[in-house]
Amino acid sequence: MVKVFKKIAIYFYGVLELVPVPASQLLIIKALLIKFWPSTARDLGQWRPEPKERPFQPQDCLPMQTKALPATAQRYAMTGAANKGASPLKKAQPERCLVKTLTIRHLNAPCFISTGIGDTSLHVMTNVAPTILSTVSSQFIDDWLAALRTLCPEAQMASLLGRSGMVADTRHTHGRVTLDQIVCLYQLAAVETGDEMMGLWSRPIRPRALQHLLTTVREATSLSSALYRFSTFWNLLLDDYQFDLDDADNMLVLTLKPRGVAQVQRFGHMLILKLAHGLMSWLAGHEAPVKAVDFVFERPDFDQDYAVIFPAPLRFGQGATAISFDPNALGPAQARSTNDLDRFLQNAPRDWIFTSSREHTQSLRVRTYLVQSGWDAATLSQTASAMHMTPRTLIRRLHADGTSFQAIKDALRRDIAIRDLQAGRKSVEAIAHEVGFSSAANFHRAFQRWTGSTPSSYRRVQM
C-alpha cells in the first residue's frame, strides 16, 4: 500500500511540474515527499549523477562522422552487435553535450549514430534493426521548421540547422533530409527552446514532460492501458487538441480531435502519433503492429515519406487524425526498468520515428530486395521473379502504392549517394560507380534532377 501511495504522489508531482504552479510551492511539496519517502529523491530529480563534462564539438551532430564518437562509445560501437541485446553503451559513462551555456542532460552522446546500409558498426543507440537508408523530402519538415522559427531568433535558428547538418536550403522542393539530421535537430531544439514539442502545439511542452510520460505509461499492466494513460496525459497538456480512445468493433483507435478551431501542423500530428506508436513498441519489446493511420490534412506531394514512418496503410483527408491497433495483436506489456526509461530518452526519437518494418507496402519490399541484391540484379524482371510474380503484376502493385520500379530504384540510388557525399570519404566518381551509373556525367545529371544540386555543390554545402 505504501508503494502505491508513493507512485501516486510522484505522478501528481510530475503533473504539477507541467502546469503553472509557483516554484516555491513545488519546492515545499518536493521537500515533504522526500521527508516521508527519501527514495523519491531520485524520481523527483533531486539527485542526479554528475557526468564528466566535455566541450561541444560541431562534428558531434554531423551524420556519418565516426571520429566524433567519444572514445568510450567508439570502443563499444564495434562490439555492439555481439552484446546479445545488451546496450553497448551500458558501461560507458554518461556525458553532457554543452551547447553554449545549455546542457543536454538526456544525451549520452549527441547525434552521431547512422543507420545506413551495411553500417552495423555504428548502430550503437538502439537494438531495433536499422531502417533501409531512408531520407525524407525537405517539405516533410517544413511546418516543423516554421514552428521553430517562431521560437528562435534568426541566428539561433541558423545555428540549430548548421549543427544538425541542415546547412543547405531546406525549403528547396528537391531537398532531402536524413534520419541523423532529424534526430540531431530534435535533440538540440527540444532543449534550447524549452519546449519538447518545439512550437508544434499552442502551449509549450515543458522540459521533462516526456520523462514523466514514460514514468506514467510504464506502470500500465497492458498496452491498451498504456495507450489510455498516454491519452489522459496529453489531455492535461494540450489546449488546442484532445485525445479520445475508443475500443469498439475489435479495434483500438486513438483519435486526435481539435478543441474548437485549431491549426493543423502536419509534422506535429505525425510526431505525436508516432510517439504513441513508439511508446507502445517500447513496452511491447518489438515494433507494435499498426492497423491503420489517418490524417485530417489532405494528401501532400511527399506522401511517400510517411511510408517510412508508419508500418501501416495511410489515409489522408479524413475526419480526424488517428492511429488504430488490433488489440488481439498487441501482446502483453513488458516490464521496463529505470535504465530502459533513461535509454529511451537518450535515443529519442531515433529508435522510433522511422519504422523498421518493410512489409506494409510493395514499394518497400522492392526497395529491400534492391538493397540486398546489388545493381546487376536490379532489373524489373529479376525483382518480380524474386517476389514470385510477373513483371506486369509487380508494375500494377507498385502503381497501387503510387510509385514505379524506376522511381524506387532512383530513390535508393539518391539516398545512398547522399549518405556517401555527407560522409565525405569517397570521390564523386566512386559514388557514381557504386550506385550503378556507367559514368560520372550521367550521375551528375541524375543527382541534380533528384536534389536540385550537383554532387560537388551538395558535398560542399554539407561539409
C-alpha positions in Angstrom: 0.0 0.0 0.0 2.9 2.4 0.8 4.4 1.8 -2.6 1.0 2.6 -4.2 0.8 5.9 -2.4 4.4 6.7 -3.3 3.7 6.2 -7.0 0.6 8.3 -6.9 2.5 11.1 -5.1 5.3 11.0 -7.7 2.8 11.0 -10.5 0.9 14.1 -9.2 4.1 15.9 -8.5 5.0 15.3 -12.2 1.7 16.8 -13.3 2.2 19.8 -11.1 5.6 20.4 -12.7 3.9 20.7 -16.1 1.1 23.2 -15.2 1.5 26.7 -13.8 2.3 26.3 -10.1 4.6 28.7 -8.2 8.1 27.3 -7.8 8.1 27.9 -4.1 5.1 25.6 -3.7 6.7 22.9 -5.8 9.8 23.0 -3.5 7.7 22.6 -0.4 5.8 19.6 -2.0 9.1 18.1 -3.0 10.7 18.6 0.4 7.7 16.9 2.1 7.8 13.9 -0.3 11.5 13.4 0.3 11.0 13.7 4.0 8.4 10.9 4.1 10.0 8.8 1.3 13.7 9.5 1.0 13.9 7.1 -2.0 11.8 9.5 -4.1 14.7 12.0 -4.3 16.0 10.2 -7.4 12.5 10.1 -9.0 11.9 13.8 -8.4 15.2 14.8 -10.0 16.7 15.8 -6.6 19.7 13.5 -7.1 21.5 13.1 -10.4 24.9 11.7 -11.0 27.1 14.5 -12.4 28.7 13.2 -15.6 32.1 14.3 -16.8 31.9 17.4 -19.0 33.4 17.8 -22.4 33.1 20.8 -24.7 30.6 20.5 -27.5 32.2 19.9 -30.9 30.3 20.8 -34.1 31.1 17.5 -35.7 29.2 15.7 -32.9 26.0 16.4 -34.7 27.1 15.7 -38.2 25.9 12.3 -39.6 28.4 9.6 -40.5 31.4 11.1 -38.6 32.8 8.2 -36.7 35.7 10.4 -35.4 33.1 12.4 -33.4 32.3 9.3 -31.3 33.6 9.7 -27.7 36.4 7.2 -27.0 34.3 5.1 -24.8 31.5 4.9 -27.3 34.0 4.0 -30.1 35.2 1.1 -28.0 31.8 -0.3 -27.6 30.5 0.6 -31.0 32.5 -2.2 -32.7 31.2 -4.8 -30.3 27.6 -3.7 -30.0 26.2 -6.4 -32.4 27.7 -9.1 -30.2 26.3 -8.0 -26.9 23.1 -10.1 -27.4 20.6 -7.4 -26.6 22.7 -5.6 -24.0 23.1 -1.9 -24.6 26.6 -1.4 -26.0 26.8 1.9 -24.1 25.8 0.4 -20.8 29.3 0.6 -19.4 30.0 4.0 -20.9 30.0 7.0 -18.5 27.3 9.5 -19.4 28.5 12.7 -21.0 27.0 16.1 -21.5 26.8 18.0 -24.8 27.5 21.6 -23.9 25.8 23.9 -26.4 26.8 27.5 -25.4 25.6 27.6 -21.8 22.9 24.9 -22.2 23.3 21.3 -21.0 21.6 18.4 -22.8 21.2 16.1 -19.8 19.4 13.3 -21.6 22.0 12.6 -24.2 24.8 10.1 -23.6 26.5 11.2 -26.8 25.0 13.7 -29.3 23.7 12.9 -32.7 26.4 10.7 -34.1 24.9 7.4 -35.0 24.0 6.5 -38.5 21.7 3.7 -39.7 23.0 3.4 -43.3 23.2 0.2 -45.4 25.9 -2.1 -44.1 26.7 0.4 -41.3 26.1 -2.0 -38.4 29.3 -1.0 -36.6 27.6 2.4 -36.0 24.3 1.1 -34.8 25.0 1.9 -31.2 22.0 3.6 -29.8 19.3 1.0 -30.4 18.6 -2.7 -30.5 16.0 -2.2 -33.3 17.0 -3.3 -36.8 18.2 -0.2 -38.8 16.0 1.2 -41.4 16.8 0.8 -45.1 18.7 4.0 -45.5 15.7 6.3 -45.9 15.6 10.0 -46.4 12.5 12.2 -46.5 11.7 15.3 -48.5 12.7 18.6 -47.0 9.0 19.6 -47.4 8.2 16.9 -44.8 9.7 19.1 -42.1 8.6 22.5 -43.4 6.0 23.2 -40.8 8.3 21.9 -38.0 10.9 24.5 -39.1 8.2 27.2 -39.4 7.2 26.4 -35.8 10.8 26.6 -34.6 11.3 29.9 -36.3 8.6 31.4 -34.1 10.6 30.3 -31.0 14.2 31.1 -32.2 15.9 34.3 -33.3 17.4 34.1 -36.8 20.9 33.5 -35.5 19.9 30.7 -33.2 17.8 29.0 -36.0 20.8 29.2 -38.3 22.9 27.6 -35.6 20.4 24.8 -35.0 20.3 24.0 -38.7 24.0 24.1 -39.0 24.7 21.9 -36.1 22.1 19.4 -37.4 23.8 19.2 -40.8 20.9 21.1 -42.4 23.0 23.9 -43.8 21.6 23.6 -47.2 18.3 25.4 -48.2 15.9 23.0 -46.6 13.0 24.7 -48.4 14.2 23.5 -51.8 11.5 21.3 -53.3 14.0 18.6 -54.2 16.0 18.7 -50.9 16.3 15.6 -48.8 16.7 15.2 -45.0 18.3 12.2 -43.3 17.3 10.4 -40.1 20.5 11.7 -38.5 19.6 15.3 -39.3 16.1 14.9 -37.9 17.3 13.3 -34.7 20.0 15.9 -34.1 17.7 18.8 -34.7 15.1 17.3 -32.4 17.6 16.7 -29.6 19.1 20.2 -29.8 15.9 22.2 -30.4 13.9 20.4 -27.6 16.5 21.6 -25.1 17.3 25.0 -26.4 13.7 26.1 -26.9 12.5 24.8 -23.6 9.6 23.1 -25.4 9.8 19.4 -26.0 7.4 19.7 -28.9 9.3 22.7 -30.3 6.3 25.1 -31.0 4.1 22.4 -32.8 1.3 23.0 -30.3 -0.2 26.2 -28.9 1.0 25.5 -25.4 4.8 24.8 -24.8 5.5 21.3 -23.5 7.8 22.0 -20.7 11.1 20.1 -20.1 10.9 16.6 -18.6 7.4 16.1 -19.9 8.5 13.0 -21.9 10.2 11.6 -18.9 7.0 11.9 -16.8 5.0 10.4 -19.7 7.3 7.3 -19.7 7.1 7.1 -15.9 3.3 7.0 -16.2 2.9 4.5 -19.1 5.5 2.0 -17.9 3.3 1.2 -14.9 0.5 0.1 -17.2 -0.4 -3.6 -17.0 -1.4 -3.8 -20.7 -0.7 -2.0 -23.9 -4.3 -0.8 -24.1 -4.0 0.6 -20.6 -0.7 2.3 -21.6 -2.5 3.9 -24.6 -5.2 5.2 -22.2 -2.6 6.7 -19.9 -0.9 8.3 -23.0 -4.2 10.0 -24.0 -5.0 11.3 -20.5 -1.5 12.6 -20.0 -1.6 14.7 -23.2 -5.1 15.9 -22.5 -3.7 17.6 -19.4 -1.1 19.4 -21.5 -2.7 20.3 -24.9 -5.0 23.3 -25.2 -5.9 23.1 -28.9 -6.4 19.3 -29.2 -7.5 16.3 -27.1 -7.2 12.6 -27.5 -10.1 10.2 -27.5 -9.5 6.4 -27.1 -12.2 4.1 -28.5 -12.3 0.4 -28.0 -15.0 -1.0 -30.2 -15.5 -3.5 -33.1 -12.3 -5.3 -32.0 -10.3 -2.1 -32.8 -8.4 0.2 -30.5 -8.4 3.7 -32.0 -6.6 6.8 -30.7 -8.1 9.9 -32.2 -6.7 13.5 -32.1 -9.6 15.9 -32.1 -9.5 19.7 -32.1 -10.9 21.8 -29.3 -12.6 24.5 -31.4 -10.7 25.9 -34.4 -7.1 24.6 -34.2 -4.2 24.9 -36.6 -3.2 21.7 -38.3 0.5 21.0 -38.1 1.3 18.1 -40.3 4.6 17.4 -38.6 3.0 17.8 -35.2 0.2 15.3 -36.0 2.7 12.8 -37.4 5.1 13.2 -34.4 2.5 12.7 -31.7 1.0 9.7 -33.3 4.5 8.3 -33.8 5.3 8.9 -30.2 2.2 6.9 -29.2 3.4 4.1 -31.5 6.9 4.3 -30.2 5.8 4.0 -26.6 3.6 1.0 -27.5 6.6 -0.6 -29.2 8.9 0.2 -26.3 6.5 -1.5 -23.8 5.9 -4.5 -26.2 9.6 -5.1 -26.7 9.2 -5.0 -30.5 7.6 -2.8 -33.1 3.9 -2.9 -32.3 1.7 -3.7 -35.4 -0.5 -0.8 -36.6 -3.8 -1.4 -38.3 -4.2 2.0 -40.0 -3.2 5.6 -39.8 -5.5 8.5 -40.7 -4.6 12.2 -41.2 -7.0 15.1 -41.2 -4.9 17.0 -43.7 -5.0 16.4 -47.5 -2.5 14.1 -49.2 0.7 16.1 -49.7 3.0 15.8 -52.7 5.6 14.0 -50.4 3.1 11.4 -49.2 5.6 8.6 -49.9 7.7 9.9 -46.9 5.0 8.7 -44.5 5.6 5.1 -45.6 9.0 5.1 -43.8 7.4 6.4 -40.6 4.3 4.2 -40.1 4.1 0.4 -40.8 0.5 0.6 -41.9 -1.8 1.8 -44.7 -2.2 5.6 -44.7 -5.2 7.7 -45.5 -5.3 11.4 -45.9 -8.2 13.9 -45.9 -10.0 12.0 -43.1 -12.4 13.4 -40.5 -9.7 13.3 -37.8 -6.1 12.3 -37.3 -6.0 8.8 -35.7 -3.9 5.6 -35.3 -5.6 2.2 -35.0 -4.4 -1.0 -33.4 -5.8 -4.6 -33.3 -5.9 -5.3 -29.5 -5.5 -9.0 -30.2 -2.2 -8.5 -32.0 -0.6 -6.2 -29.4 0.5 -8.8 -26.8 1.5 -8.1 -23.2 3.3 -5.1 -21.8 6.9 -5.9 -20.8 8.4 -4.6 -17.5 10.7 -1.6 -18.1 13.4 -0.5 -15.7 14.7 3.0 -15.0 17.7 2.2 -17.2 15.3 1.3 -20.0 13.5 4.6 -19.5 16.7 6.6 -19.5 17.9 4.9 -22.7 14.6 5.7 -24.4 15.0 9.4 -23.5 18.7 9.4 -24.6 17.9 7.9 -28.0 14.7 9.8 -28.8 13.5 10.0 -31.5 16.0 7.7 -33.2 14.6 4.4 -32.1 11.0 5.0 -33.0 10.5 7.7 -35.7 11.4 5.6 -38.7 9.7 2.2 -39.0 11.8 -0.9 -39.2 9.0 -2.8 -41.0 9.5 -3.4 -44.7 6.3 -5.5 -45.2 3.5 -3.0 -45.2 3.9 -1.7 -48.8 5.0 -3.4 -52.0 7.4 -0.5 -52.8 9.3 -1.0 -49.5 9.6 -4.7 -50.2 11.1 -3.9 -53.6 13.5 -1.4 -52.1 14.6 -4.0 -49.5 15.3 -6.5 -52.4 17.3 -3.9 -54.3 19.4 -3.2 -51.3 20.3 -6.8 -50.8 20.7 -7.9 -54.4 23.1 -5.4 -56.0 22.7 -3.3 -59.1 23.4 -6.2 -61.6 20.2 -7.9 -60.4 18.3 -4.6 -60.1 16.0 -5.2 -63.1 12.2 -5.3 -63.2 12.1 -9.0 -64.4 14.6 -10.3 -61.8 12.9 -8.4 -59.0 9.5 -9.7 -60.0 10.8 -13.2 -60.2 12.4 -12.9 -56.7 8.9 -11.9 -55.4 7.2 -14.8 -57.2 5.1 -12.7 -59.5 5.1 -11.5 -63.1 6.6 -8.1 -64.1 3.1 -6.9 -65.1 1.7 -7.8 -61.6 4.6 -6.0 -59.9 4.0 -2.9 -62.0 0.3 -3.0 -61.1 1.0 -3.3 -57.4 3.6 -0.6 -57.4 1.1 1.6 -59.2 -1.3 1.0 -56.4 1.4 2.3 -54.0 1.6 5.4 -56.1 5.1 4.7 -57.5 7.1 2.7 -60.1 10.0 0.4 -60.2 12.3 3.0 -61.7 11.2 5.6 -59.1 12.1 3.2 -56.3 15.5 2.4 -57.9 16.3 6.1 -58.3 15.3 6.9 -54.8 17.6 4.2 -53.4 20.4 5.5 -55.6 19.8 9.0 -54.4 19.8 8.1 -50.7 23.0 6.0 -51.0 24.6 8.9 -52.8 23.5 11.4 -50.1 24.9 9.2 -47.4 28.3 8.9 -49.1 28.5 12.6 -50.0 27.8 13.5 -46.4 30.4 11.0 -45.2 33.0 12.7 -47.4 35.2 9.6 -47.8 34.6 8.7 -51.4 35.1 10.6 -54.7 32.1 11.5 -56.8 33.3 9.1 -59.5 33.4 6.2 -57.0 29.9 7.0 -55.7 28.6 7.1 -59.3 30.0 3.7 -59.9 28.7 2.2 -56.7 25.1 3.4 -57.4 25.2 1.8 -60.8 26.0 4.6 -63.2 28.3 4.0 -66.2 29.8 7.5 -66.0 30.1 10.3 -63.6 28.4 12.7 -66.1 25.2 10.6 -66.0 25.3 10.5 -62.2 25.7 14.3 -62.1 22.7 14.9 -64.2 20.6 12.4 -62.3 21.6 13.8 -58.9 20.8 17.3 -59.9 17.4 16.1 -61.1 16.8 14.3 -57.7 18.0 17.1 -55.4 18.4 20.3 -57.3 22.1 20.4 -56.7 25.2 18.8 -58.3 27.0 16.2 -56.2 30.0 18.5 -55.7 28.0 21.5 -54.6 25.9 19.3 -52.3 29.0 18.0 -50.6 30.5 21.5 -50.2 27.3 22.7 -48.5 27.1 19.7 -46.2 30.7 19.8 -45.2 
